Amino acid sequence: MSMFSIEPSSLSLSLTLGLTLGLSACQSLPKQPHLAESQALSARVNALYSTDQNQQGEAIKTSNTDLVAAISAQNDIHPDLSGYHPIVTGANAFAARSILTDMATRNIDAQYYIWHNDQAGQLLLKDLWEAAERGVIVRLLLDDFNNSAKFDQHLLRFASHPNIAVRIINPLMHRKFPTLNYVTGLPRINRRMHNKSMTFDKQITIIGGRNIGNEYLSNDQNSQFADLDVLLIGRVVADIDNSFDSYWSSPLSFDIETLAKFDNDVTPDFLKALDKLGLDEQNNEGSSLTVYKAAIEDSTIDSDLINKRVPFRWTDMQFLSDDVGKLTKTVPADTNLVHQLRNLLGSPTKKLTIISSYFVPTKDGVETLVKLAEAGVDIKILTNSFDATDVTAVHSGYSQWRPSLLRSGVKIYELKSTAAEEKRDNKLWRARSQSSTSLHAKTFAVDDYQVFIGSYNVDPRSANINTEMGVVINDDELARQLHGALSDDLLNQAYEVKLLDNGHLQWHTIEKGEKVVYDSEPRVDMSDHVWLTIMSWLPIDWLL
């Protein structure tokens, strides 16, 4: 009998399924995704950057602020290049977003896969609200997979400001009972917008691996993500801005007001409803707000930008992004970001270093890596250990390929969940933490000069299902740093996996200053091993 068939005796299950399907028949997305008010807001953004003409017909630029003037001066020196500056720590990632929001004077466009309704999320929403109060136009585009009915209410309050618009891309139809979406629309909701960017006054932007939430910005009491963002100015910003516009204007992006309505018992006051920000400072949860305040107080990014002290490195850079049509499978597969990367980077001839939170190489990918390694390419990979990953199924899609990769000479490192407790000597991974760590960065370096930083994981989901974005930075210094980050110096925070002559694996690391070797996978018990083995047999790699 099929696992999806209904036995005659299962009357209650049949009635439940029938009721669910009946409910789904009454649900549909609005025919008009964009309200007149939000369309007018976008028209106002365009008008901000239009040029007037004098009596002789010559263009007159709109007046510059200190921030715009400082960045424009650097752009004028490097008209055909882009400048980048890595943002390594969560504290700096939060401070940069908060302070740039405060510095913006025209508009802010933000696009994220996850925006949690926690302290970090509410603090940055409050910053955006205050920017709107100053006259800044704010457009916030969010994926819907991690949303909730409660957060809908926050977003409705947020979008009530005349200078703010919120859109949800590829939304779930059932807002109050989200579980129903898995029954009524699983193929569609499986495809998500995974892009992450925040652009200020069309002059400066932040992209990378971080979502918005405590665990992404190093202020979660239970876990944090080791991640990497990059601050960008120059020519590439216009490409990122154009990508945002294509997603924002897509018929897949719905104004929040078309999807949800205020509950009767909900206060419409946005600031009063920020419940994570009014906690007693003596309370353990509330006291962590001081971490964010300290991050802002310690940061000098505002004065450094205005006084041109941020050490941007200027180089040739290419922005890559999936077409929004990937979410509906209406664009050719060869337009996907993964194909753009292959065409741009070609095949490595010397070195390949991959840092990916979710590394699922698949059979074809393993064959490619093995051929490169056997041809003499130095390949190193850093991903999560079993104990550090937040998606167990992904580990099953990766772990089965370790022997083949190691046999060909590929080096594999797995980040430990206890990495945050160890002394941080490697500057790429220095971060504040309280408890467990999980790798969330998505970056790789090819040969001596090309580095990708963005939202793209090396897995089938990023390649074929979700939309992604990122930049390829052509810089030998950054490539050298990334290649050098994966070495024995990393063993305080990671395991190096090694293959013995008998085919067994070992995990080498350093604990309390001493070398330690594990003959079985650390922190994997018998039940975990059985479960991982079963999942490795299932044909689910394409979903991972």
C-alpha positions as CSV (number, residue, x, y, z in Angstrom):
1,M,0.0,0.0,0.0
2,S,1.2,3.5,-0.9
3,M,2.4,5.6,2.1
4,F,0.0,8.3,0.8
5,S,-3.1,6.1,0.5
6,I,-6.0,6.2,3.0
7,E,-7.2,3.0,4.7
8,P,-11.0,2.5,4.8
9,S,-10.9,2.5,8.6
10,S,-9.1,5.8,8.8
11,L,-12.3,7.8,8.9
12,S,-11.0,10.6,11.0
13,L,-8.0,11.1,8.8
14,S,-10.2,11.2,5.7
15,L,-12.4,13.8,7.3
16,T,-9.4,15.9,8.3
17,L,-7.9,15.7,4.8
18,G,-11.3,16.6,3.3
19,L,-11.7,19.6,5.5
20,T,-8.1,20.7,4.7
21,L,-8.7,20.5,1.0
22,G,-12.0,22.2,1.4
23,L,-10.3,25.1,3.2
24,S,-7.7,25.3,0.5
25,A,-10.3,25.7,-2.2
26,C,-11.4,28.9,-0.5
27,Q,-7.8,30.3,-0.4
28,S,-6.1,32.1,-3.1
29,L,-3.6,34.9,-3.4
30,P,-4.9,38.5,-4.2
31,K,-5.2,39.3,-7.9
32,Q,-3.5,42.6,-7.4
33,P,-0.2,42.2,-5.5
34,H,0.7,45.9,-5.5
35,L,-1.3,48.6,-3.8
36,A,-1.5,52.1,-5.3
37,E,0.2,53.5,-2.2
38,S,3.3,51.4,-2.5
39,Q,3.6,51.9,-6.2
40,A,3.5,55.7,-5.5
41,L,6.2,55.2,-2.9
42,S,8.4,53.5,-5.5
43,A,7.7,56.4,-7.9
44,R,8.9,58.8,-5.2
45,V,12.2,56.8,-4.9
46,N,12.7,57.2,-8.7
47,A,12.0,60.9,-8.5
48,L,14.6,61.3,-5.8
49,Y,17.3,60.2,-8.2
50,S,16.0,61.9,-11.3
51,T,17.8,65.0,-12.7
52,D,16.4,68.4,-13.4
53,Q,17.6,70.5,-16.3
54,N,18.7,74.1,-16.4
55,Q,17.7,76.5,-19.1
56,Q,20.5,75.3,-21.3
57,G,19.3,71.7,-21.0
58,E,22.2,70.5,-18.9
59,A,21.6,68.0,-16.2
60,I,21.7,69.2,-12.6
61,K,22.4,66.5,-9.9
62,T,20.3,66.4,-6.8
63,S,22.1,67.8,-3.7
64,N,24.5,65.6,-1.9
65,T,24.6,64.7,1.8
66,D,27.9,64.2,3.6
67,L,27.6,60.4,3.1
68,V,26.8,60.6,-0.6
69,A,29.5,63.2,-1.1
70,A,32.2,61.1,0.7
71,I,31.3,58.0,-1.3
72,S,30.9,59.9,-4.6
73,A,34.4,61.4,-4.2
74,Q,35.9,57.9,-3.9
75,N,33.8,56.6,-6.8
76,D,35.1,59.5,-9.0
77,I,38.6,58.3,-8.4
78,H,37.7,54.7,-9.4
79,P,34.9,55.2,-12.0
80,D,35.1,51.6,-13.4
81,L,35.8,49.8,-10.1
82,S,34.0,48.8,-6.9
83,G,35.2,49.0,-3.3
84,Y,34.7,46.3,-0.7
85,H,35.3,45.9,3.0
86,P,34.6,42.6,4.8
87,I,32.3,42.6,7.8
88,V,33.5,39.6,9.9
89,T,31.9,39.9,13.4
90,G,28.2,39.9,14.2
91,A,28.6,43.0,16.3
92,N,30.1,45.0,13.4
93,A,27.4,43.5,11.1
94,F,24.7,44.9,13.4
95,A,26.4,48.2,13.9
96,A,26.9,48.8,10.2
97,R,23.3,48.2,9.4
98,S,22.0,50.4,12.3
99,I,24.4,53.3,11.7
100,L,24.0,53.4,7.9
101,T,20.2,53.4,8.5
102,D,20.8,56.5,10.7
103,M,23.0,58.1,8.1
104,A,20.6,57.6,5.1
105,T,18.7,60.6,3.9
106,R,16.9,59.4,0.7
107,N,15.9,55.7,0.7
108,I,16.8,52.3,2.1
109,D,16.0,49.0,0.2
110,A,16.3,45.8,2.2
111,Q,15.8,42.3,1.0
112,Y,16.1,39.2,3.3
113,Y,15.2,35.6,3.6
114,I,14.8,35.8,7.4
115,W,14.0,38.8,9.6
116,H,13.3,37.5,13.1
117,N,10.8,39.1,15.5
118,D,13.5,39.2,18.2
119,Q,15.7,41.9,19.7
120,A,17.9,42.4,16.6
121,G,14.9,42.3,14.3
122,Q,12.9,44.8,16.3
123,L,15.9,47.1,16.9
124,L,16.6,47.4,13.1
125,L,12.9,47.8,12.4
126,K,12.9,50.7,14.9
127,D,15.9,52.2,13.2
128,L,14.1,52.0,9.8
129,W,11.0,53.6,11.3
130,E,13.0,56.5,12.7
131,A,14.6,56.9,9.3
132,A,11.1,57.1,7.8
133,E,10.2,59.7,10.4
134,R,13.1,61.8,8.9
135,G,11.6,61.5,5.4
136,V,13.7,58.5,4.2
137,I,11.7,56.1,2.0
138,V,12.0,52.5,3.2
139,R,11.2,49.4,1.2
140,L,11.4,46.0,2.9
141,L,11.1,42.8,0.9
142,L,11.0,39.5,2.8
143,D,10.6,35.9,2.0
144,D,7.6,34.3,3.7
145,F,8.9,30.9,4.7
146,N,10.0,31.9,8.2
147,N,7.2,34.4,8.8
148,S,4.3,34.1,11.3
149,A,0.9,35.5,11.9
150,K,2.3,37.5,14.9
151,F,5.0,39.0,12.7
152,D,2.4,39.9,10.1
153,Q,0.9,42.2,12.7
154,H,4.3,43.9,13.3
155,L,4.8,44.3,9.6
156,L,1.3,45.8,9.1
157,R,2.1,48.3,11.9
158,F,5.5,49.0,10.3
159,A,4.0,49.5,6.8
160,S,1.4,51.9,8.2
161,H,4.0,54.7,8.0
162,P,3.5,56.8,4.8
163,N,7.2,56.5,4.0
164,I,7.4,52.7,4.4
165,A,6.3,49.8,2.2
166,V,6.6,46.0,3.0
167,R,6.2,43.3,0.4
168,I,6.3,39.5,0.9
169,I,7.6,37.4,-2.0
170,N,6.1,34.1,-3.0
171,P,3.8,34.2,0.0
172,L,2.1,31.4,1.8
173,M,-1.7,31.5,1.3
174,H,-2.7,30.3,4.8
175,R,-1.6,33.1,7.2
176,K,-3.3,32.0,10.4
177,F,-2.6,28.2,10.0
178,P,0.7,28.0,8.1
179,T,0.9,24.2,8.5
180,L,-1.9,23.9,5.9
181,N,0.5,25.3,3.3
182,Y,2.4,22.0,3.3
183,V,-0.8,20.2,2.2
184,T,-2.1,22.7,-0.3
185,G,1.0,24.2,-1.9
186,L,4.2,22.3,-1.1
187,P,5.7,22.4,-4.7
188,R,5.4,26.2,-4.8
189,I,6.4,27.0,-1.2
190,N,9.5,24.8,-1.6
191,R,11.0,27.6,-3.8
192,R,12.3,30.5,-1.7
193,M,14.0,33.9,-2.1
194,H,17.3,33.4,-0.2
195,N,18.8,36.8,-1.2
196,K,20.2,39.1,1.5
197,S,21.0,42.8,0.8
198,M,20.6,46.2,2.4
199,T,21.3,49.3,0.3
200,F,21.4,52.9,1.5
201,D,20.8,56.0,-0.7
202,K,21.8,53.9,-3.7
203,Q,25.4,54.5,-2.7
204,I,26.5,51.8,-0.3
205,T,25.2,48.3,0.3
206,I,25.7,45.2,2.6
207,I,25.4,41.7,1.1
208,G,26.5,38.3,2.3
209,G,25.3,35.4,4.3
210,R,23.6,37.0,7.3
211,N,19.9,37.2,7.9
212,I,18.5,39.5,10.5
213,G,18.2,37.9,14.0
214,N,20.1,37.5,17.2
215,E,21.8,34.3,16.2
216,Y,23.1,35.9,13.0
217,L,24.3,39.0,14.8
218,S,26.1,37.2,17.6
219,N,23.7,37.9,20.4
220,D,21.8,34.7,21.0
221,Q,22.1,32.9,24.4
222,N,22.0,29.4,22.9
223,S,23.7,29.6,19.5
224,Q,25.3,31.9,16.9
225,F,26.4,31.7,13.3
226,A,29.9,32.3,12.1
227,D,29.2,34.4,9.0
228,L,30.7,36.9,6.5
229,D,29.2,40.0,4.9
230,V,30.8,42.6,2.7
231,L,30.3,46.4,2.6
232,L,30.3,47.6,-1.0
233,I,30.5,51.0,-2.8
234,G,31.2,51.9,-6.4
235,R,30.0,50.5,-9.7
236,V,28.6,47.2,-8.4
237,V,26.0,49.0,-6.2
238,A,23.9,49.9,-9.2
239,D,23.7,46.3,-10.3
240,I,22.5,45.3,-6.8
241,D,20.0,48.1,-6.8
242,N,18.6,46.9,-10.2
243,S,18.3,43.4,-8.9
244,F,16.3,44.6,-5.9
245,D,14.0,46.5,-8.2
246,S,13.3,43.4,-10.3
247,Y,12.3,41.4,-7.2
248,W,10.3,44.3,-5.7
249,S,8.3,44.9,-8.8
250,S,7.7,41.2,-9.5
251,P,4.0,40.0,-9.5
252,L,5.3,37.4,-6.9
253,S,5.9,40.2,-4.4
254,F,2.7,41.2,-2.5
255,D,2.2,44.2,-0.3
256,I,1.7,43.0,3.3
257,E,-1.7,44.7,3.4
258,T,-3.0,42.5,0.7
259,L,-2.2,39.3,2.6
260,A,-3.0,40.2,6.2
261,K,-5.4,42.4,8.2
262,F,-5.1,43.8,11.7
263,D,-6.5,41.6,14.5
264,N,-9.2,43.2,16.6
265,D,-7.1,43.0,19.8
266,V,-3.9,44.3,18.3
267,T,-2.5,47.8,19.0
268,P,-1.8,49.7,15.8
269,D,1.0,51.7,17.4
270,F,4.3,50.3,16.0
271,L,6.7,51.6,18.6
272,K,4.5,50.4,21.6
273,A,4.3,47.0,20.1
274,L,8.0,46.4,20.1
275,D,7.8,44.1,23.0
276,K,11.4,42.8,22.8
277,L,12.8,46.3,23.5
278,G,11.0,47.2,26.7
279,L,12.4,44.4,28.9
280,D,13.9,45.2,32.3
281,E,17.7,45.7,32.0
282,Q,18.0,43.5,35.1
283,N,16.4,40.6,33.3
284,N,18.9,38.2,31.6
285,E,17.0,38.5,28.3
286,G,16.7,42.2,28.4
287,S,20.3,42.8,29.4
288,S,21.5,41.4,26.1
289,L,20.2,44.6,24.5
290,T,23.3,46.3,26.0
291,V,25.4,44.2,23.6
292,Y,23.8,45.9,20.6
293,K,24.1,49.3,22.2
294,A,27.8,48.7,22.8
295,A,28.3,47.6,19.2
296,I,27.0,50.9,18.0
297,E,28.9,52.9,20.6
298,D,32.2,51.1,19.7
299,S,31.7,51.5,15.9
300,T,33.2,54.4,14.1
301,I,31.9,53.5,10.7
302,D,29.9,56.8,10.3
303,S,32.9,59.1,10.8
304,D,35.2,56.7,9.0
305,L,32.9,56.8,5.9
306,I,32.5,60.5,5.9
307,N,36.3,61.1,6.4
308,K,37.2,58.3,3.9
309,R,39.0,56.2,6.5
310,V,37.2,52.9,5.7
311,P,39.9,50.8,4.1
312,F,38.0,49.9,1.0
313,R,40.0,47.8,-1.5
314,W,39.1,48.8,-5.1
315,T,39.0,46.2,-7.8
316,D,37.0,44.8,-10.6
317,M,33.9,43.1,-9.3
318,Q,30.9,41.3,-10.9
319,F,27.5,41.0,-9.2
320,L,25.5,37.8,-9.9
321,S,21.9,37.1,-9.1
322,D,19.2,34.6,-10.0
323,D,16.3,35.9,-12.0
324,V,13.2,36.2,-9.9
325,G,11.5,33.9,-12.5
326,K,13.5,31.0,-11.0
327,L,10.8,30.9,-8.3
328,T,8.2,30.0,-10.8
329,K,10.5,28.0,-13.1
330,T,9.7,30.4,-16.0
331,V,13.3,31.2,-16.9
332,P,15.9,28.9,-18.5
333,A,18.1,26.9,-16.2
334,D,21.2,28.3,-17.9
335,T,20.3,31.7,-16.5
336,N,20.7,30.5,-12.9
337,L,23.5,32.0,-10.7
338,V,25.3,28.7,-10.6
339,H,25.7,28.8,-14.4
340,Q,26.8,32.4,-14.3
341,L,29.5,31.4,-11.8
342,R,30.7,28.5,-14.0
343,N,31.0,30.8,-17.0
344,L,32.7,33.5,-15.1
345,L,35.1,31.5,-13.0
346,G,35.9,28.6,-15.4
347,S,37.8,25.7,-14.0
348,P,40.4,26.1,-11.2
349,T,43.9,25.3,-12.2
350,K,45.8,25.9,-8.9
351,K,43.6,26.3,-5.8
352,L,40.0,26.0,-4.7
353,T,38.9,26.8,-1.2
354,I,35.2,26.4,-0.3
355,I,33.5,27.6,2.9
356,S,29.9,26.6,2.9
357,S,27.4,26.1,5.8
358,Y,25.5,23.6,3.7
359,F,27.8,21.5,1.5
360,V,26.0,18.9,-0.5
361,P,28.3,18.1,-3.5
362,T,26.1,15.3,-5.1
363,K,27.6,12.6,-7.2
364,D,28.4,14.8,-10.2
365,G,30.0,17.5,-8.0
366,V,32.2,14.9,-6.3
367,E,33.3,13.6,-9.6
368,T,34.3,17.1,-10.7
369,L,36.2,17.8,-7.5
370,V,38.0,14.5,-7.6
371,K,39.1,15.1,-11.2
372,L,40.4,18.6,-10.2
373,A,42.3,17.2,-7.2
374,E,43.8,14.4,-9.2
375,A,44.9,17.1,-11.8
376,G,46.9,18.8,-9.1
377,V,44.4,21.5,-7.9
378,D,44.8,22.2,-4.1
379,I,41.2,21.8,-2.8
380,K,40.2,22.7,0.8
381,I,36.6,22.6,2.2
382,L,35.2,24.0,5.5
383,T,31.6,23.0,6.4
384,N,29.7,22.2,9.6
385,S,30.4,19.2,11.7
386,F,27.3,17.0,12.6
387,D,27.1,18.7,16.0
388,A,27.3,22.2,14.5
389,T,24.8,21.9,11.6
390,D,21.3,23.2,12.1
391,V,19.9,20.9,9.3
392,T,20.7,17.2,10.0
393,A,19.5,16.0,6.6
394,V,22.1,18.2,4.9
395,H,24.9,16.4,6.9
396,S,23.6,13.1,5.4
397,G,23.9,14.5,1.9
398,Y,27.5,15.5,2.6
399,S,29.0,12.9,4.9
400,Q,28.6,10.0,2.5
401,W,31.0,11.7,0.0
402,R,33.9,12.3,2.4
403,P,35.9,9.1,1.6
404,S,35.8,9.8,-2.1
405,L,37.0,13.4,-1.7
406,L,39.7,12.6,0.9
407,R,41.0,9.7,-1.3
408,S,41.7,12.1,-4.1
409,G,43.6,14.5,-1.9
410,V,40.8,17.0,-1.0
411,K,41.3,18.5,2.6
412,I,38.1,18.6,4.7
413,Y,37.6,20.7,7.8
414,E,34.4,20.6,9.9
415,L,33.6,23.4,12.3
416,K,32.9,22.4,15.9
417,S,29.9,23.5,17.7
418,T,32.2,24.5,20.6
419,A,34.3,26.7,18.3
420,A,33.1,29.8,20.1
421,E,34.5,28.6,23.3
422,E,38.0,28.4,21.9
423,K,40.6,31.1,21.5
424,R,40.1,32.9,18.2
425,D,43.5,33.5,16.4
426,N,42.2,33.4,12.8
427,K,40.9,36.9,12.0
428,L,38.3,35.5,9.5
429,W,36.5,33.7,12.2
430,R,37.0,35.9,15.3
431,A,33.6,36.5,16.9
432,R,31.8,37.0,20.2
433,S,29.7,34.1,21.5
434,Q,28.0,32.5,24.5
435,S,27.4,28.9,23.6
436,S,27.3,26.8,20.4
437,T,28.5,27.9,17.0
438,S,27.3,27.0,13.5
439,L,29.0,28.0,10.2
440,H,26.7,30.1,8.1
441,A,29.1,31.8,5.7
442,K,29.0,31.2,1.9
443,T,32.3,32.0,0.2
444,F,34.9,30.4,-2.0
445,A,38.2,31.4,-3.6
446,V,39.4,30.2,-7.0
447,D,43.1,30.2,-7.9
448,D,45.0,33.4,-6.9
449,Y,42.5,36.2,-7.5
450,Q,38.8,35.4,-7.6
451,V,36.6,35.3,-4.5
452,F,32.8,34.8,-4.2
453,I,30.8,36.2,-1.2
454,G,27.1,36.0,-1.1
455,S,24.1,33.9,-0.1
456,Y,24.8,30.9,-2.3
457,N,25.6,27.5,-0.6
458,V,27.3,24.7,-2.5
459,D,24.2,22.5,-2.6
460,P,21.4,21.6,-5.0
461,R,18.9,23.9,-3.3
462,S,20.9,27.0,-4.0
463,A,21.8,25.8,-7.5
464,N,18.3,24.8,-8.7
465,I,15.5,25.8,-6.3
466,N,16.1,29.0,-4.3
467,T,17.1,32.4,-5.7
468,E,20.6,33.6,-4.6
469,M,22.9,36.5,-5.0
470,G,26.5,37.5,-4.5
471,V,29.7,39.2,-5.9
472,V,32.8,37.9,-7.5
473,I,35.7,40.0,-6.2
474,N,38.9,39.9,-8.3
475,D,41.6,40.5,-5.6
476,D,44.7,38.4,-5.0
477,E,45.0,39.6,-1.4
478,L,41.5,38.5,-0.4
479,A,42.0,35.2,-2.3
480,R,45.3,34.7,-0.4
481,Q,43.5,35.3,3.0
482,L,40.7,32.9,2.2
483,H,43.0,30.1,1.1
484,G,45.2,30.7,4.2
485,A,42.2,30.6,6.5
486,L,41.9,26.8,6.1
487,S,45.0,25.4,7.8
488,D,46.3,23.8,11.0
489,D,45.6,27.1,12.7
490,L,41.9,26.3,12.4
491,L,42.1,23.1,14.5
492,N,41.2,25.0,17.7
493,Q,37.8,25.6,16.1
494,A,37.4,22.7,13.7
495,Y,38.2,19.0,13.0
496,E,40.3,18.0,10.1
497,V,38.8,14.8,8.7
498,K,41.4,12.2,7.5
499,L,41.2,8.9,5.7
500,L,43.1,5.9,7.0
501,D,44.6,3.2,4.7
502,N,41.8,0.8,6.0
503,G,39.1,3.2,4.8
504,H,38.1,4.4,8.2
505,L,37.9,8.1,9.0
506,Q,39.5,10.1,11.8
507,W,38.8,13.5,13.2
508,H,41.9,15.5,14.2
509,T,41.6,18.6,16.4
510,I,43.1,20.6,19.3
511,E,41.4,20.7,22.7
512,K,42.8,22.7,25.6
513,G,46.1,23.1,23.7
514,E,46.5,19.4,23.1
515,K,46.2,17.4,19.9
516,V,43.2,15.0,20.0
517,V,42.2,12.3,17.5
518,Y,38.7,10.8,17.3
519,D,38.3,7.4,15.7
520,S,34.5,7.9,15.3
521,E,32.6,11.0,14.3
522,P,32.5,13.3,17.3
523,R,29.1,13.7,19.1
524,V,27.4,11.2,16.8
525,D,25.8,8.4,18.8
526,M,24.4,5.1,17.5
527,S,20.9,6.5,16.8
528,D,22.3,9.5,15.0
529,H,24.5,7.2,12.9
530,V,21.5,5.0,12.0
531,W,19.4,8.0,11.1
532,L,22.1,9.6,8.9
533,T,22.6,6.3,7.1
534,I,18.9,5.9,6.3
535,M,18.7,9.5,5.0
536,S,21.8,8.9,2.9
537,W,19.9,6.1,1.1
538,L,16.9,8.4,0.3
539,P,16.9,10.2,-3.1
540,I,16.6,13.6,-1.5
541,D,19.9,15.3,-2.5
542,W,18.0,17.6,-4.9
543,L,16.0,19.0,-2.0
544,L,19.1,19.8,0.2
